[in-house]
Amino acid sequence: MSRTLCLGCQRPQKACICTFIADIPNDIHVVVLQHPSEVSQTKGTVALLAKSLQSCQVIVGENFDEEACFLKLMEQYQLVLLYPGEKAQTLNQNFVAQLTHLDKSNENIEDATQFKTKLDAKPLGLIILDGTWKKAYRMFMLSTKLQQLPQVCLPDYLANAGQYLIRKVAKKNALSSLEASCYALALLEQSTEQVYDSAAQDYDAEPITPEHAGKYQPLLEKFKQFNQFQLSFRPANKALKET
């Protein structure tokens, strides 16, 4: 007998996550590149993320170099990849103001004013890799298009503030895809506001912290509830297994 699915989240009604959805009008478009093994992962966070953000899409695969949808996004957005590689720049309040673009000869071709003009025509987009560390690394190495994008990472005080209790992770307090997206969006949008502020040098926004992530804090609070909901299905003596 087939189980009755929720029409909203397409999960069994007993495991419905609709109550944890937070409707958030994110300013920066989010593109989740999801490893195929994550699609049916009930403990994954992308389903909740995609349902909560008004501007978010998910593309499933491993190598995206010839993925038509992804290539179109590269034309539409100035994409940055959230990935802690060697070339990654740490996100902060001044990131967008400092962001420079290089031509093919690696010469700086624009200042902050030029970059602001480009933002108006081609807005920022944030790419998230959804998978275990090993699978995310494989996706990155297989896709040369990803390697060519500017890489960004979260500051340590955020990167180590994970509340992902329902799934064993490679590093203690590591972030889920949902948490990483919320913090990165909060920092990027705050940084973008500084570029557009007429008195940028006097710009003084409240710092992004694990307890204060701007308009994304409600989703982070919902995520904590989602964790507890998922834990309620687990026997008390059952340990976390590697996923």
PyMOL commands that set and color helices and strands:
alter all, ss='L'
color gray80, all
select helices_A, chain A and resi 13-15+18-20+36-38+46-52+68-76+95-98+112-121+133-142+144-147+156-159+177-196+200-202+214-231
alter helices_A, ss='H'
color red, helices_A
select strands_A, chain A and resi 29-34+56-60+78-82+89-90+124-130+151-153
alter strands_A, ss='S'
color yellow, strands_A
deselect
rebuild
show_as cartoon
